[in-house]
C-alpha cells in the first residue's frame, strides 16, 4: 500500500485526482473472480466532522459475512462536489488496516470511472491499495444511458464521450437501478456481475448495505 497523499487545497486535490486517474488499470478481459469482498461505507454525524467507517467482508461463495470492523474519527477535508474521496479515503484506509481477513476486491459506496475526472472513490482506493475495486452508487453522476429493463440483472451501458464508464444495473425486479463502475483492476462487465451476485434481496449489495447499517449504529 502506498502512502496516501492528502491535498491542502481544492486545486491540489484535482491535480492528485488526475495523477491517480492516469494510474487506474481497467483490463479488457475477465480477472480471477474474487473469493472475499470487502463492502465499505462511511456515515457522517449531522452538523459535525465526526464519522464512522465500516468494512464488511463477505465470502462470495456462501454470501456469509466473515468479518466486520468499524472505526471512528473526524474528516479533515471540506465537502466539495467531485472531491468526496479526500474526505473518505483516510478513514477507509484505517478500517481496511483493521481487517484481519485478506480480501480480493473492494466494493465502495460511490463511483469508480463514472466521475468527471474518471477518478471516483473506488479508483482512489484501488490505486492506493493495489486491489481491484468497484464503485456502486445509488445516484447518477456523469454519463448517458438508456433505462435498463425491469427485471433483475438487466443493465444498460453508462457512456460519456464514447467511453463506457460502467453500467446501470437493475439488482431486483422493479426496483430503481444502481450505477456500477469499475475503479481499478476489473472491467465493466465483471464489476456488474460481482455487484449483482452480492444483491440477494435488496437494491444495494449485501456487504455495502451492512456496512452502512453498522457505521450508522456506531455514531449513535
RAPEHU-V92830 format. One record per residue. RES is the residue in three letters. SS is DSSP state (~ for helix, > for strand, _ for the rest). NEAR is the number of other C-alpha atoms within 8 Angstrom. D_CENTER is the distance of its C-alpha to the mean C-alpha in Angstrom with 1 decimal. Layout:
RES;SS;NEAR;D_CENTER / RES;SS;NEAR;D_CENTER
This chain:
UNK;_;5;17.6 / UNK;_;5;18.8 / UNK;_;5;19.6 / UNK;_;6;17.2 / UNK;_;5;19.1 / UNK;_;6;19.2 / UNK;_;9;20.8 / UNK;_;6;23.8 / UNK;_;6;23.7 / UNK;~;8;21.7 / UNK;~;6;23.5 / UNK;~;9;22.6 / UNK;~;13;18.9 / UNK;~;9;19.1 / UNK;~;8;21.0 / UNK;~;10;18.4 / UNK;~;11;15.7 / UNK;~;10;18.2 / UNK;~;8;19.0 / UNK;~;12;15.5 / UNK;~;12;15.0 / UNK;_;6;18.3 / UNK;_;7;17.1 / UNK;_;12;14.1 / UNK;_;7;15.5 / UNK;_;10;15.1 / UNK;_;9;17.7 / UNK;_;5;20.1 / UNK;_;5;20.5 / UNK;_;8;18.9 / UNK;_;7;17.9 / UNK;_;4;18.9 / UNK;_;4;17.1 / UNK;_;8;15.1 / UNK;_;9;17.3 / UNK;>;12;15.1 / UNK;>;15;11.4 / UNK;>;14;9.9 / UNK;>;17;8.0 / UNK;>;17;7.1 / UNK;>;14;8.2 / UNK;>;13;10.9 / UNK;>;11;14.1 / UNK;>;11;16.7 / UNK;_;9;20.4 / UNK;_;4;22.2 / UNK;_;4;24.4 / UNK;_;6;23.4 / UNK;_;9;21.3 / UNK;>;10;20.7 / UNK;>;13;17.2 / UNK;>;16;16.0 / UNK;>;16;12.9 / UNK;>;17;12.6 / UNK;>;16;11.5 / UNK;>;16;12.8 / UNK;>;15;13.8 / UNK;>;14;15.0 / UNK;>;12;17.6 / UNK;_;11;16.7 / UNK;_;5;20.5 / UNK;_;5;21.5 / UNK;_;8;18.4 / UNK;_;7;19.7 / UNK;>;10;17.9 / UNK;>;9;19.4 / UNK;>;9;18.2 / UNK;>;11;16.9 / UNK;>;10;16.8 / UNK;>;12;16.7 / UNK;>;10;17.7 / UNK;>;10;18.9 / UNK;>;8;19.9 / UNK;>;7;20.1 / UNK;_;11;18.1 / UNK;_;6;20.1 / UNK;_;6;18.9 / UNK;_;6;19.9 / UNK;_;7;17.8 / UNK;_;7;17.9 / UNK;_;5;16.3 / UNK;_;7;14.1 / UNK;_;10;14.1 / UNK;_;10;11.8 / UNK;~;9;10.2 / UNK;~;11;13.7 / UNK;~;13;14.0 / UNK;~;10;11.0 / UNK;~;11;10.8 / UNK;~;9;14.3 / UNK;~;14;13.7 / UNK;~;13;10.6 / UNK;~;8;13.0 / UNK;~;9;15.7 / UNK;~;14;14.2 / UNK;~;8;13.4 / UNK;~;6;16.9 / UNK;~;7;18.2 / UNK;_;11;17.2 / UNK;_;4;20.2 / UNK;_;7;18.7 / UNK;_;6;17.6 / UNK;_;10;14.4 / UNK;_;11;13.8 / UNK;>;12;10.1 / UNK;>;15;6.9 / UNK;>;14;4.6 / UNK;>;15;1.9 / UNK;_;12;4.3 / UNK;_;11;4.6 / UNK;_;19;5.8 / UNK;_;20;6.6 / UNK;_;13;10.4 / UNK;_;15;11.0 / UNK;_;12;12.0 / UNK;_;7;15.7 / UNK;_;8;15.8 / UNK;_;10;13.4 / UNK;_;18;11.2 / UNK;_;17;8.1 / UNK;~;15;6.2 / UNK;~;19;4.5 / UNK;~;19;8.3 / UNK;~;15;9.6 / UNK;~;13;8.4 / UNK;~;16;9.3 / UNK;~;12;12.6 / UNK;~;10;13.5 / UNK;~;8;13.2 / UNK;_;8;14.3 / UNK;_;12;12.1 / UNK;>;12;10.5 / UNK;>;18;6.7 / UNK;>;19;5.0 / UNK;>;18;3.2 / UNK;>;15;5.3 / UNK;>;11;7.4 / UNK;_;9;10.8 / UNK;_;6;12.6 / UNK;_;6;13.7 / UNK;_;6;13.6 / UNK;_;8;15.4 / UNK;_;9;17.3 / UNK;>;7;19.9 / UNK;_;9;19.9 / UNK;_;6;22.3 / UNK;_;7;21.9 / UNK;_;11;21.1 / UNK;_;7;23.8 / UNK;_;9;24.0 / UNK;_;9;23.6 / UNK;_;9;20.7 / UNK;_;9;19.2 / UNK;_;11;20.4 / UNK;>;11;18.3 / UNK;>;11;19.0 / UNK;>;11;18.0 / UNK;>;13;16.2 / UNK;>;12;18.5 / UNK;>;10;19.5 / UNK;_;4;22.5 / UNK;_;5;23.0 / UNK;>;6;19.6 / UNK;>;10;17.4 / UNK;>;14;13.8 / UNK;>;16;12.4 / UNK;>;15;13.8 / UNK;>;15;14.6 / UNK;>;15;14.7 / UNK;_;19;17.2 / UNK;_;15;16.1 / UNK;_;12;19.4 / UNK;_;8;22.8 / UNK;_;8;23.4 / UNK;_;9;20.2 / UNK;_;6;18.2 / UNK;_;11;15.7 / UNK;>;14;11.9 / UNK;>;15;10.4 / UNK;>;18;8.6 / UNK;>;17;8.4 / UNK;>;19;8.5 / UNK;>;22;7.5 / UNK;>;16;10.4 / UNK;_;14;13.2 / UNK;_;16;12.6 / UNK;_;12;14.0 / UNK;~;13;13.4 / UNK;~;8;15.6 / UNK;~;9;14.4 / UNK;~;13;10.7 / UNK;~;13;12.2 / UNK;~;8;14.6 / UNK;~;8;12.3 / UNK;~;11;10.5 / UNK;~;11;14.1 / UNK;~;7;15.5 / UNK;_;11;13.5 / UNK;_;13;14.6 / UNK;_;7;18.1 / UNK;_;5;19.5 / UNK;_;9;17.2 / UNK;_;12;15.1 / UNK;_;9;11.7 / UNK;_;12;10.9 / UNK;~;11;13.2 / UNK;~;16;11.3 / UNK;~;15;8.8 / UNK;~;9;12.0 / UNK;~;10;14.0 / UNK;~;17;11.9 / UNK;~;13;12.4 / UNK;~;8;16.0 / UNK;~;10;16.9 / UNK;~;15;15.4 / UNK;~;11;17.5 / UNK;~;7;20.4 / UNK;~;9;20.4 / UNK;~;10;21.1 / UNK;_;4;24.0
